[in-house]
Amino acid sequence: MFSIDPMSRKPVYEQLIDQLEQFILTGALQAGEQIPSVRNLSVQLFVNPNTIQKAYNELDSRGLIYAVPGRGCFVAEDALERISAR
């Protein structure tokens, strides 16, 4: 699902943010759907978990995802509207 371009000048966390926004816009991720955990995504992409967490924190501050303690992170109900408004 996610992929990182190591040759890109764009930071990894910004690549993740852009990809998640694109997944929401195209319908690959629906409102309420769970996104990969920080640990799983860091293992899959060979990226430091802190980098993944930084992207998730930014997405949370934008209101695109929300965290449920003990369950994970989910796409916000109004994520598509928020992205479209920008």
N, C-alpha and C positions, 0 to 999 in steps of 0.2 A: 504494500500500500504506500508507505512513505519511502522516499529515496533521497539520498544526500549526494550532492555534487561536490566532491572534495576540491575541484579545481575552480569553483565559483568564488568570486570576490565577496559574495553575500555571506554573512555569518550563518552558521548551521541553524541557530535558533530561529532566525528570520526565514530560512528556507522551510523549516517545519511549520511556522505560522502561516506562510503563504500557501503551503500545500493543504493544511487543514481548512483554510478559508476556501480554497478551490474545491475540496471534497464536499464542503457544505453547499457551495453554489451549484455544483453539478448534480447534487442529490446522492452522491456516494455515501455521505453521512447524513442521517436524518436527525431531527430534533429528538432528544431523549436517548439517542444511541450512545453506547459506551465507546470511548476511544481507548487505544492501547495504554497500558500502564507505563509509568516512567521506566521501570525496571525492564519490562519486556521490550520496549522500543529502544532502549539504550543497548541491549544485547543484540537485537536485530540489526541496528544500524552501526554498531561499534562506535557509539558516541557516549561521552561522559554523561551520567545521569543528571548532573547539575545543569547541563546544557538543555536537556529535555525539560527539566523542571522550570528553567527560565522561560522557555517557550510556553509552557502550560500556564505559568503565572501571568504572562503577558496576555494570553488568550482569555484567562479568567478576568483580568482587569478590563478587557474590552467587552466582557459580557458574552463571549461566544461559547464558553464552556463553564461548567460548575463542578465542584468536587463534593462528593459524598463520603465523609470519613468512613473508612473500612470497606468501601465498595468501589471507589475509583472516580474517574472524571467522565462527564457526559456532555453531549452537545446541548446547549441552552435552547429552550423552546423558541425564542425569538432571534436566534443566531442568523438565520437567513435574512431577516429584515434589517438587522444591524449592519450586515456586510453590504447589502444592497443600498442602504442609506449613505454609505461612504462612497 
